Amino acid sequence: MTQSLSRIMKFFRLVLVAFLMAILVNMGISVAHRPHDVVTHVEVSPNYQQDQTVLIVVRNNLYRSSDGGASWQRITKGLDYSSLFITDLELSQQNDGLAFLGTLGDGIYRSSDKGLTWQNTSEGLDELAIDHIIVSPTSSKIVLASISDRLYLTQNSGESWQQVFQSKSPIDTLGFSNDGKLVIATNTNELLVSRDSGATWQASDRAASGLPLDSPIVAIESMPGGAVGSMSLATETQGIFQTTDQGKTWTKQAIPIANELVQDLKIIPGSQNAPQLFVSTANTGLFYWDGQEWQPRTQGLIIDPQAKGMKQPSFTELEFSTDGSVSFLAGFDGLFKSEDQGQKWQDLETILRSTVVAMAVSNNSTVATVDYVGNINISSDGGKTWKIAQRGLQEPWFTRKWESLPPNYDPRRYFDVAFSPNYDRDQTLWASFLWTKVARSQDGGISWSIASMPKEERGLTIGVSPDFSNDRTVYILAQKGNVYRSQNGGKDFSKVGQVPSLQGNNGPSIAISPNFASDNTLYVTGEKGIYKSTDGGKNWEAISENTDLEKAIKMQIVISPDFARDQTLFVSTRSRGLFESRNGGKTWNQRLTIPGLGTDSPELEAIAISPNYENDQTLVLGVLGLGLYKSEDGGQSFKQIADGSLPVSRIGNVPSSGKPIVFSPNYVNDRTIYSFGSASLEIFKLTTDNGKTKETLAIQNSESMAEPNFLSNIRLALYVYQGLLKRVLVLLVVVIVVGIVIYLTSRKLNRRGKV
């Protein structure tokens, strides 16, 4: 009997060891890094010491700082480009406020107020896919631009352009001398030289000038205040070369940097006006030439291995203030700033984690917003005061780990938010994430539960049945076209249908018939435009074939509240205008020229329809670069209610399906429209009765809706250790069964011994 008990105790010790080992294994961290806010261009004001102005391009958005990068303003006024890329950004060094921006398909934009407002200035350009722009250091009237193998010159600050040269292959780089007369350009085999500020050009063989052919030329620079006619040229792998004879011959000025790819070159005056050479490299950061060798200056720079995995440089453009005291370095992980010529670097936040990416307003004027990364923010008084939703949304609910993650590894990347149509009674709302999960609250945001799609999905758009109080139906439209449905209020989801997926990284749009209880009708966006289902999402029909909707991008659908009678749908698009259907999508009317918008090709970023559309016929459009426009005649004509300085569009290339314009459900009385799109943690409230009144609602949310309590912590612990507890229970069952067998066997043996 004693031996039997000893065996049982040994088993229990083994179970305890297994339990502890499982805990240790369960404590590892395995999460993906959130997408990087890549900065591709940076420009510094020539009067930086006084105005602290910096312009950057981050995720193809133009941001401006007037405090040296501590905070940022998103610039949209006049920037109505649909191009996927801003290809160049240049700021005049004349302190006259002129700046130029090149795009891959919309030509060149000019600003006369250091980047606050813009206008397109592309007259005379044969094509609009800009590669490079440079501004003369002595006159902002003289600007050169390259488009593939052609050079264009303006002598009136972009009012008109003319082609001045065509080379044998695409042009790689451009650079002015410090007196503005000598201009150097290069391509794969040629050196192109102008000695009259870009008016006329001569081409020569690169090799004959002393320049290597086996390395791309990445930058051409001259030193402010340096010798006239002296210029330096950086190659990617073969070092720095210098000319002192107007570009006729070139000699090596600095040796290559081993195992590095040079991206940019800057020259600033040192002691006794001696040139100081700085380069940025793709893999390491900043290097300084001490006259003999290159010295790395990388303290504080962040290098992420994902850059290499994605075949992207970790660092690109380098800029200095005029006096050389402050430098900025653009890169894969954002923007870096140094105030000691690169000895130490500071990582600057550009696109805030708290940037609003989606917003919803309930039928009792509760407002909810979700962050790019991190929080759900809720206001129960129309946006005056805010609280953070926390209970049920802590990191372990997403990672099954107790450890706090570094900020850049936070998995709570939000995508959409929606209220129940009966929120004043059921207190239910949902927030979706970029990946797979949807959070639900049934107590006004105090506590949350999380549901997952049956398989991993990206980009989840929420659609709530107008008859939710009866059918408890919620839809999720994933970016790849899968349609999921919940019929228990969002507790769990199952796949019901599929449409061909959208191309690119755009958030899909969904519209549900107000008469869903009887017609089971939904509309969604997909590969070929708009798709319709009349059986609750099981089967789908493409209803925009052979129309320009097939080619449209960034589509948003809205449906008339009086749909049963008027069968009206509107779809806003980028570059394809406004589409309307008055027969439920059977036919579509495309409108490229919209009275009141002041443009023949509007880039429509957002659309919203009045909850009282049956009576007021009100529709609002967000027009990229131009602002907000309202129609009170069913979309026949529009008038501006907010100019382009109000950023009323989703942050470009930050994935979400948020609706940037939302009508107050009580619009018939309060005449209020909400919008978002700022670089700061704020939304906008516009009252459109008796004029135009705009109010900025700052989301100051230091207070929590409800801290995690004992019961919620128990739930979380059970969730984190769910797999472990299952294994332990199995082991306990095994122990009990084995123990019983050992005990019964011992008793049987003891009885035999007595006999």
N, C-alpha and C positions, 0 to 999 in steps of 0.2 A: 504493500500500500504506500509506503514511504517513497519507493522508487517511482510509483505512478505520479504522486504529487510533484516529485522533482522534475519529471518530464513535462508536466503541465506548466510549471513555473518557467522552465526553459523556453517553452513556446511563447509564453507571455512576454519574456524578455526580447525574443526575436521580433515580436509584433511591435514593441516599443521602439526598437532600433529602426525597423522599417518605417514607422511613423515619423521619427525624427529625420531620417534620410529623405522621405517624401517632402517634408517641410523645406529642407534645404534646397532640394531640386526646384520646388515650387517658387522659391524666392528669386530666381534669376529674372533678368529683364530682357525682353525681346520685343521691341517695337520698332516701327519704321520712322525715320526722320521725316518731319513734315516738309513739303516742298519749299525750296529756297526762294527768297525774294531777291532774285538776281538783278543787280544793278549793271546796266550795260553802258551808260554814258553819264558823265559828270562834268559840269562847268561851274567855274568860280567867278564871281563878280570882280572886275578890275578895281573896284572900290571896296573890296571885302572887309578891310579893317574898319570901315565906317558902317557899311550896310549889312554885312554878314550874310550876303545872299549866295545861295548855292542852288543850282538846278540839277536834277538827276532824272534819268529814265529808269524806272523799276517796273518789271513785268509789263513793259510797253505802256506804262502810265507816266505822265509828266508830273513830277513833284517839285515843289519850290520851298526853300527854307529861308527865313530872314533872321535866323538866330544861330547860324553856323551848323545846322543839322540837328539841333536839339528837338525841333518840332517841324512838321511838314504840312504843306497845303497842297491839295490835289488841284491841278490846273486843267480846266476843261473849256473855258470860254474861247470860242473860235476854232477849237480843235475838233473838226468834224470828220476826221480821217477814219476810214474803215480798214486801213492796212494792218496786217498782222505785226509789222515791225516798224518802230522808229529807228531809222538807220544811222542818223547822225544828229548831233546837237552842238551848236556853236554860239558863243556869246561874244559880242564885240568887245574889244579891249579899249574902246574909245570912251567908255563911261557915258554913252549916249542911250543906253537901255536897249539897243538893238540885239536881237537874238534870232537865230535861224534853226529850223528843225526839218530834217529830211525824213520822208516816209517811203515805204516800199509799195508805192502804187497810188499815192495821193499827192505827190509832188512835194513842194516846199512851203512851209509856213513861216511867217515872220512876226516877231513881237517887237514893239517899241517901248515897252515898259518893264524890261528885265524879266520877261516870261509870264506876266500876269494874264495878258490877253493876246490872242493870235488871229492872223488872217492868212488865207492861202495866197501865195504870190508865185504862181507857176506859169505866167504868161510867157510864151516863147519856148517852153520846154517841149520837145517832141515826144518824150515819154515821161512817166511820172514815178518810175522806180529809182529813187535816188540812192547812190552809194556813199558819196562823201561830199562834205561842204567845208570850205575854209573861208574865213573873213580876213581881209587885209588888216595887218596890225596898225596901219596908219590911216585907213579910211574905211568906215563901215559901208560906204557906198559900193565898194569893190568886193565882190563875193564870187567865188568859183564853186561849181558843183560838177561832180562826175556822175554820169549815167552809163554804166558798162564801159565802152571804149571811147566815149565822147566827153568833151569838156565844154561846159557852159559858163558864160561870164555875164554878170550884171554890173552895171556901173551906176545904178540908181537904187541900190539897197533892195533889189528883188522886184521892182515894179515891172521890169521886163528882162528877159534872158535871151542870149543868142549863142548858138554853137560856135566855138572858136577853134576846135581841133578834134580830129578823130584819129586814134592810134590803132595799132595792129591787134591789140588785145585789151581786155578789161583793165582799167586803171586801178592800181592798188592803193596808192598814197598820194597826198598833196601837201605842199608846205610853202609858206611865204618866208622870205628873208625879213629881217627886222625893219628894213626901210620900205618894205612893201613893193619893191620893184622886181626883184628876182623871185620867180616861182618855179619850184621843182615838182615834177610828177613822175611816177614810175609805173611800169607794168612788168610783165614777166621777163621781157628781154630788153626793153627800151628805157632810156632816160629822156624825159621830156623837159625842156627848159624854156622858160619865157623870161625876158629881161625888160618887159614893159607892162608889168602888173597883170599878165594873163591875156593880153590882147593878141599877141602872135606867139607861135611856138616852133621850136626845132626839136627833132627827134634824133637821138644818137644811140649807138650800141652801148649797153650797160658795161659790158666787159672792157670795151675800149676806153672807158672812163675810169677804169680801176675798181669797178664794183663787181662783186661776185654774182654769178647767175644761179648758184645752187642753194640760195636761201631767199625767201620772200623779204621784201622791204616793208616794214611795219609802221615806221614813223619818220617824218622829216621835220626838223626843228631848227630855229635860230634863237640865239640868246638875246633877250631884251637889253639894249644898250651895248651889244657886242660889235665887233668889226663888221662894217658893211660888206655884204657879199659872202660872208662866212656862214655856212650852214652845216648841220650834222644830220646824218641819216642812220637809222637803226635797222639792222637786219635781224631776222628771227634767230639765227644760229651762228652768224659769222662776225659778230661784233659791230662796233660803231665806226662810221666813216665820216670824214670831214672834207669840205671844199672851201678854199679861200680864193678861188679864181672864177667866181660866178658859175660854178657847176661844171667847168670844163674837165677838171681832174679831181679824183678823190683819193685820199690816203686814210689808212686805218688810224682811228683816234683812240679806240679802246678795244681790248681783246674780247673774244666771245666768253660767255659764262657757261661753264661746263654743265651739261645735262639740263639746260634751261632754254625755254622758248620766250624770247623777248616779245612783249606786247605793246609797249609804249615807251617814249623817250621824252624827258623834260630837261631843259638846261636853265639854270638860274645863276645869277652873278654871285660869286664868292668874294673873298678878300681880294682887294686890288682889282676888282672886276674880272677875276679869273673865272672861267666857266666851270660850273659844277654839274656833272652828269648824273642823272637818276634814271633808272629804267624799272618798269614793272615786268615781271615774268609770270608765265601762266601757272607755274606750279608752286612757287615759293613766295612771291610778293615783291618787295622793293629791294633794289641793289644800288649802292653808291660807288662811283668810280673815284678812287683815291689817287689816281695818277699812275698806279702800278698794277692794281688788281681791284676786283669788285668786292665790296663789303656788303653782306646782307643786313638789312634792317627790317626785321620781321616780328619783333616782340609785340604781342597782342593781336597779330593777324590770325584769322581762323581758316584752317584748311580742312575741308571735309572730303573723305574718300569718294563720296558720291559724285563729285565733280569729274574725277577721273573715270568712274564707271559710266557716266553719261557723256564722256568725251568732250567735256566743257572745261575751259580754263578757270582756275580758281581766282585769278586776278586779271584785269584788263586795263581800263583807262586810268591814267594818273594825271592829277591836276594840282598846281600850286597857286597860292595867292600871289599877287604881284610882287610883294616883298619877300616871298619865299618862306615865310614863317609858318604857314599852315598848308598842309597837303591833304588831299583826299584820294583814296584808291577804291575803284569800283571792282566788284567781284561777284563770284558765285554765291557767297554767303552774305552779300549785302554791301554796305558802304562802310569804309574805315577812314578815320580822321587822325592826323598827327599834328602836334603843335611844336615838334622839335625835329623837323625834317626826317621823320621816319624812325627815330630812335625808339619811340613807343607809339603804339596804335590803339585807338578806341573804336569798338564796334558800335555803329550808330543804327538804331532801329528806324526803318523807313516805313514799310507797311506794318502798321501796328497789329499785334495779336488781337487787339480789341476792336479792329475795324468792323463795322456793321456789314454783314453780308446778306441778311434777310430780315424782314420785318412783317408783322401782322397786327391788325387792330380788331378787337372783339366787338360784339354787339353792345357791350356796356362801356366802351371806350378804354378798356385795358389795352395797353400796347406792349408787345413783346418784340425784342430784337435778339439776334444771335450773332456771336463774334466769329471772326475768321478763325480764331483758335481760343478756346477757353470757356466762355460763359454764355448763359442765357440771362437776359436782363428783362425785368418785368416792371411796368408802371401801371398802377391801378387808378391814376388820376390824370390820364391823358398825356403823360410825358413830363409832368412837373417833377416828380420824385421817382427814384428807381431803386430796385433791390435785385440782388443776384440770387438765382436759383442754384442750390447746392445739394440738398439732400437727395441722394440717389444718383448724383452725377459726379462723384469723386473718381479720381483716376483708377482705383482698383476695380471699379465696375467695368472698365474697358481693358484692363491689362491682367486682371487676376493676380496682381502683385501689390505688396504693401508699400514698397519704396516709392517716394516721389521721383518723378522723371525730370530730366533737364527740360527747360522751357521749349526747346526746339523739338522735343520728342513727345509733346503732349498729343494724345490721340483724339482729343475732343475738337475736331475740325467740323464746324457746322456748315450745313448746306441749305436748309429751309426751315420755316416755322409756320404753324397754322393753328387757328382756334376752331373749336366746335362752333357751329352756327347758333348753338344754344348755350354759349359759354356763361351767360348770366345765371343760368340754372344748373348746368352740369359741371362748370368749372374745369372743363377739359381742354387741353392743348397738347400739341406735339411739336417736337423739334427733331429734324433728321440730321445725320452726319454725312460727311463725304463718303465714308466707307460703311456699308452694310447695316448700320444700326439706326433705330428710331427710339427717341425717348418720349414717354407719355406721362402727363400729370393729370390727376382727376381732382385736385384740390387747389386749383389756381396757381400752381407752380411751387407749392410748398415741398412736395415730395414727388419723386419721379421713379418710373420703372423703365427698363430698357428691353426692347425686342430686337431680334436680329432677323434679317432676311434668310430664307432657307439656304442660300449660298452667298459667297462674297459678291457684293455689288458696289459699284462706284456711282456717286452722284444721285441722291435720292430726293425726288420731288414729291411733295405731299399733296394729295387731293382728298377733300372731306365731302362726303355725301351731304347735300342740302337737307336730306331726310334723316340725318344722323340720329335724332332722338328716337326714331323707330327702327331703322335698319342697322345702326351701329357700324356703318361701313366707312372704311378709310382705304384709300389707294396710295400705292407708292409706284412711281414711274422712275425706273433706273436709267442711268445714262446710256446703257447699252440696249435699251428698248424693252427690257422685261417689265411686265406689269404685275404687281403684287396687290392682293386684297386682304383686308381684315374685316371680319364680320362680327368681331367682339370688341370694337372700339380701339383696336390697335394693340391688343394683348399679344397676338401673334399674326403672322402673315403667310399666305401661300400664293404661289404663282398661278395666275388665271389666264394670261395671254402675253403676246409679244408683238412689237412692231419693229421694223428695221431701224437700227440705231442711228442717232445723229452722228455726224462726222465732227472731229475735233473735240474740244474740251468744253463745250457749251452745256449749260444746264437745260434740261428739257422742260416743257411747259404742259400743263394739264388744265382742262376746263370741263366741269361737270354740269350737265343740264340742271337748271333749277327745278325741273319736273322729273328728276331722276327716279322718283318713286314709281312713276307710271311709264316713262319712256326708256329707262336704263341706258341713257345716252351719255357718252364721254367723248372728248376730243383731246388728242395729244399731238406733240410734234415728233417727227421722225426723219428718216433719211430722205424721203421724197415729199417733205412738207407736212401736211396735216392728215391725221388718220382719225377715223370715226368708228365707234363701237355702239351698237344698239342692244347688246346683250350683257351689259355689265362688265365689259372688258375681255370677254373670252375670244371674240373674233373681231378683226379690224379690217377696215377698208380704206385704201389710199384715196382721198377725195380732192387732191390738188394736182393730180397728174396733168401734164401738158400745160401747166401754168408756171410763172416765175417763182411760185412758192416752192417748187421742186429744188430750186437753186439757192433759196434764201438761207441766211444764217441768223442766229440769235433771235429766233421767233418767239413771240409771246402771244398767247391766245386769251381773249376775253369773250365772255358770252353775255348776252342781254338778260337781265333779270326777268324780262317779259318774253323769254324765248318761246314759250308755248304759243304765243300769238304772233310775234314778229320774226322768229327764226333767224335772229341777227347774230353774227359772229364778226369779230375784228381780229386781225393778226398784224402785229407790228414786226418789221424786219430791219436788218441792217442792209443798206444799199439797194433793196428792192421795193422800198416804200411801204404804204399801208394797203392792206387787203381787207375787203369787206364782203360778206355773204349775207343775203337776205332770205335764203332758202335752206338754211341748215348746213351749208357747205356743198351743195350740189354745183353751184357756180360761184365764181369769185370775180370781183372787180378790183383791179390793181390801180392804185393812185400814186403816181410818182410826183406829180405836181399837186401840192395841197395848198389851197388858198390860205394866206396868212402866215405861212412858214418862212417865206422869203428865200427859199432855195428850191431848185428843181430836182435835187437828189438827196432828200433828207436821210440821215442815218438815225433811224428810230431805235432808241435804246430801251424804251419802256412804254407801256400803255395801261390805262385803267379806265373802268367804266363805272358810272354813277350807280349806286344802289337804287336810285330813283329814276333810272334811265327812261322808263316807260313814260314819265311825265316831263323830265327836264332835258332829255336827249343829250346828256353831258358826257363827254369823252375827253380824256387828258392824255397827251403824248409827251414823252421825254425825248427831245431831239438832241443828239450828241453835238456838243459845242455851242448850241443855240439856246437851250433851256427848256422850260415847260410851256406847253401850249394847250389851251382849252377850247373845245367845241361845244356849243349849245344847240347845234342843229343836226345832231347825229353824225358828225364827222364830215360835213360838207365844207365847213370853213373853220379856221382856228384863229385865236388871238393869244399873244404871249402873256403869261402870268408870272413868269420868272425868267431872268436872262441867263446866259450861259455861264455866268460866274457861280451859279448854284449847281454843284455837282449832283445831278439826279440820274446817275447810272451806276450800275455795279462796277466795282473796281476791276479793271481789265485783267484778264488772265488769273483772277482769283476765283476758282470754281464755286459756283452757287447757283441756285435757281430762285433767289430772292426777287421779289417784285419791287422795284425802286419807287413806284408810285402806288399809294394805297388810299382809297377813299375812306373817310370815316363812315361807318355804317349808319350814323345819324346825320349824314350830309344834308339831308333835306332841311334840317334845323341849324346845324352848326357850320355848314359851308366849309368844312375843313378837309384838307388833303395832307397826307404825310408822305415824306420822301426821304431817301438816304443816298449816300454816295461820297460822303466826306472822308478825308484821310484821318479825321479825329473821331473819337467816340461820341458821336452826336447824330441826331436826325433833324429833319426840318418839318415844321408845321406851317402850312399856308392856309390862310383864310381868304377865300376868293369872293366874298360878298362885299359890295361897296368898295371896290378897289382891291389892291394886292398887299396883304400883310404877311410878312415872313417872320417866323420865330425859330431860332435855333434852340433845340432841346438837348442840352448836354446830359449825357448818361453818367451821372456821378453816383456810382453804386457801391459804396463801401459797406453797406448794410446787407446782410443775408436775409433771404426770405425765411429760412429756418435752418438752424444748425443741425447736423446729424445728431440723432438721439440714441438712446440705448437700444431700442428695437431696430432702428435702421442700421446701427453698427453690427448687431447680431446677424441681420440679413446679409450684410456685406461680408462678414466673416464666413458665413455658411456658403456664400457665393464663391469667395476666393478659394476656400478649401473644399469645394464641392467634389472635385475629382479625388482629392485626397481622402475625404470622408467615405466615399464609395469604396475605395481600396481598403480602408481600415475596416469598414463593415464586413467586406468579403473576408478579410483576414480573421476578424473576430468570429465569423460563422465557422471558418475552417478550424480555428482554435477550439471552439465549443464542441464541434463535431468530433475532432480528434480527441479532445479531453474526455468526452463521453465514452468513446470507443476504448480509450486507455483504461478508464475507470471500470467499465463493464468487464473488460478483459482481466483486469487485476482481481476483481471480485470472483470471477470464474476460476482463476488460478488458485486463489486463496481457498475456495471451497474444495477444490480437488486435493489441496495440501492437507486439509483437515481430515478428508476421507482417507 
